[in-house]
Amino acid sequence: MPPNKPDSQNTEPPKVEAKDNSIAVGSIEVHGNVEGGIHIGNTIIQKFFNIFKSDSETLEHRNRRILLGHVENAWIKGVLDASLHGAALLDLGIKQDPEAVTKYPWVIKKESTNETLPAGTSMLEIFDSIGMGRSLLILGAPGSGKTTMLLELARQLIARAREDVTQPIPMVFNLASWTEKLTLADWLAQELNNLYSVPRKTAPDWVKENKLLLLLDGLDEVRQESRVKCVEAINAFRKEHGLTSLAVCSRSQDYADLNAKLSFEGAIEVQPLTQKQITEFFNRFGKEMAGIKQVLKKGQCSARNGGDAFVLEYYDTSVQE
């Protein structure tokens, strides 16, 4: 008598179980990552779920959301928005300054260099115009709005990174804590741990794998004797991590005094306020600025000098603090 054939209608597929670091298919247990197809007799499971890879991606996306939240809470909500007078209140003049950097001088209009950019040009437009692996130096006088503009750029980049997971994570750091004993990459990893609670073990990977977009404030706040070394450290980092985009802020005069330049694609300088902008500022704050406005009207200090310095310090210094 021929052997009984199995009843195909009653045949059940192998039971699939996943736990810890293994996947069990029927009586066969597979450890580690599973990719491609798994062959069990004549049964082929095409493109089996790579559970561990999926879990890893989910964890990375979660970490990404956490970091974006940390940056937004600390710098946008905690500093920029909390200052009652962020840079968005004023349309600051921005002049291209390609001679401030040594590599690939960039201009937003190729036919012209040292000119003020059109009114309303956003920091994101300026930054994007440089291209991938972009690098931008932001210069300005004390209280000119450099930090505020950097944080406005951070705000726009955070929004973009939330919409597109392929975009790098904008991270704000202050160079004042950098020391010569550390490479920029090592310092960044240290600051990721100190400021944003990224585990020490994984912090270097975020830097090494070009997952971040660096917004570095306070080059002029580095110890004076270490500033040239800091510029050299940033340039060395650029050579090793050319795909990582970054922007650096510095006071114009402090940067000009250095015997070194950043090897960046672009540089801009925040321009002094015009009389119209100063008047707009005082009008916008109404009663809060009434006393100062009266002083300027009486000629006790010139609007172009005293008013300009006061307005800029009023909204930019508070942001830095």
PyMOL commands that set and color helices and strands:
alter all, ss='L'
color gray80, all
select helices_A, chain A and resi 8-10+51-83+87-89+98-100+123-130+146-163+175-177+184-196+203-208+219-221+224-240+252-256+275-297+303-320
alter helices_A, ss='H'
color red, helices_A
select strands_A, chain A and resi 16-19+22-25+28-31+38-40+43-45+94-96+135-140+169-174+212-217+246-251+266-270
alter strands_A, ss='S'
color yellow, strands_A
deselect
rebuild
show_as cartoon
